[in-house]
Amino acid sequence: MKQVNIFWFRRDLRLSDNAGLYHALRNNIPVVPVFIFDTEILSGLEDKDDQRVQFIHEAIKKLQHELVALKSTLHVFHGTPKQTFERLLTQYDVQIVYANHDYEPYAIDRDKQIAGLLQTAGKEFKTSKDQVIFEKSEVEKDDGKPYTVFTPYSKKWKSNVNSFFLQSYPTEKYFDNFLSQRPIEIPTLQSLGFEPNVRPVPSVDPSTEVIKHYTKSRDFPGIEGTSRIGVHLRFGTISIRNLATIASSLNETYLNELIWREFYQAILWHFPHVGKGLAFKPAYDHIQWRNNETEFERWCNGETGYPIVDAGMRQLNETGFMHNRVRMVVASFLCKHLLIDWRWGEAYFARRLLDFEFASNNGGWQWAAGSGCDAAPYFRIFNPYLQTKKFDPELTYVKKWVPEFQEFTYPKPIVEHEFARKRCLEVYSAALKSDRL
């Protein structure tokens, strides 16, 4: 059997500036590139036209095209990681399996399993930091404790960062070290049990113009004022080092958004209970949610009678994307106007968002519910009407997604705002008071 190393693509679907791939290629043993359509993950997806699977499939085809041009090929498997590596160990004399770190609960358990399997076989498993600038305990207080408030975290992040952390990995210098092989056919979406989605995937736009004007344009959903780059960070089709370098020189507000992403990754790492369905602040687990299923369904379908909320949900359902300002409004509405458990909304976003990342999604929902670190106080309740007046004054966004909002057919508000606000305050106050008794 031929002696090889393996590089396992996961959330890093690119050849350039890829940390783990760089270390694999520099080893001077031929590298077999591998991707696994993990049935443990795919089996949990409810929609057979899931846009994320299509996005990954397109990225995989692009990778294959680039590898074939280098006279190599991507090995694409459909199964569990354990089954895949058991098979690879019979095909090759594998020395080291390289990959990049993944911090989500399932990924941590998966990687422990694969590391154990390889160790039993006398092989190594080496992973590298790639999807963030700083990870785990790299940004901490001076006393070694983790930050739980964003502003001091971001200040330490910025004081720690330098050209070393932003430097790209020159993988191109070592492309000759891919194992030379004839192309292997990529499985079709249909063979994976999925169908093509007709909805277009947002194109990546890390342009200097979008980032330069981000501070002024980012809060207005009726204009194209954001980069829509979340999905590309989620699956690693763009390098975080490249993006952070651009943001550092052009717009601190945009850079802060990248730092928020890393802050929530750090929270998940240091406080793993948030990854197990628990509130960051335990007192908030005492809230007596109403959890009305009919009202939840109306929220999901964009039929609450609040145009800005309905516009956001319809945009999400149709495109897999929702403007960030609107995400805050619809999340607050579900938790505080309807008193529906934030975990219901978290799960719905996890199903629908093309740019879904566990840490950011959990952090955002707990922020809206008041239960998270550095969260909005429980008594801060977004008024959908005032949010619309401030951020969609011409109703451009509302008219696009809820064109019938002035018609008789449009539903009456599911709940009156002032009534909902008072009810929320009473329920939250009672829960937090009982925790202190």
Secondary structure as GFF3:
##gff-version 3
##sequence-region A 1 437
A	DSSP	beta_strand	3	9	.	.	.	ID=ss1
A	DSSP	alpha_helix	19	25	.	.	.	ID=ss2
A	DSSP	beta_strand	31	38	.	.	.	ID=ss3
A	DSSP	alpha_helix	39	42	.	.	.	ID=ss4
A	DSSP	alpha_helix	51	69	.	.	.	ID=ss5
A	DSSP	beta_strand	75	79	.	.	.	ID=ss6
A	DSSP	alpha_helix	81	91	.	.	.	ID=ss7
A	DSSP	beta_strand	93	100	.	.	.	ID=ss8
A	DSSP	alpha_helix	105	120	.	.	.	ID=ss9
A	DSSP	beta_strand	124	128	.	.	.	ID=ss10
A	DSSP	alpha_helix	150	160	.	.	.	ID=ss11
A	DSSP	alpha_helix	163	166	.	.	.	ID=ss12
A	DSSP	three_ten_helix	171	177	.	.	.	ID=ss13
A	DSSP	three_ten_helix	190	192	.	.	.	ID=ss14
A	DSSP	alpha_helix	208	212	.	.	.	ID=ss15
A	DSSP	alpha_helix	214	217	.	.	.	ID=ss16
A	DSSP	alpha_helix	230	234	.	.	.	ID=ss17
A	DSSP	alpha_helix	240	250	.	.	.	ID=ss18
A	DSSP	alpha_helix	252	270	.	.	.	ID=ss19
A	DSSP	three_ten_helix	272	276	.	.	.	ID=ss20
A	DSSP	three_ten_helix	282	286	.	.	.	ID=ss21
A	DSSP	alpha_helix	293	301	.	.	.	ID=ss22
A	DSSP	alpha_helix	307	319	.	.	.	ID=ss23
A	DSSP	alpha_helix	324	332	.	.	.	ID=ss24
A	DSSP	pi_helix	333	337	.	.	.	ID=ss25
A	DSSP	alpha_helix	342	352	.	.	.	ID=ss26
A	DSSP	alpha_helix	358	369	.	.	.	ID=ss27
A	DSSP	alpha_helix	384	391	.	.	.	ID=ss28
A	DSSP	alpha_helix	396	401	.	.	.	ID=ss29
A	DSSP	alpha_helix	417	436	.	.	.	ID=ss30
###
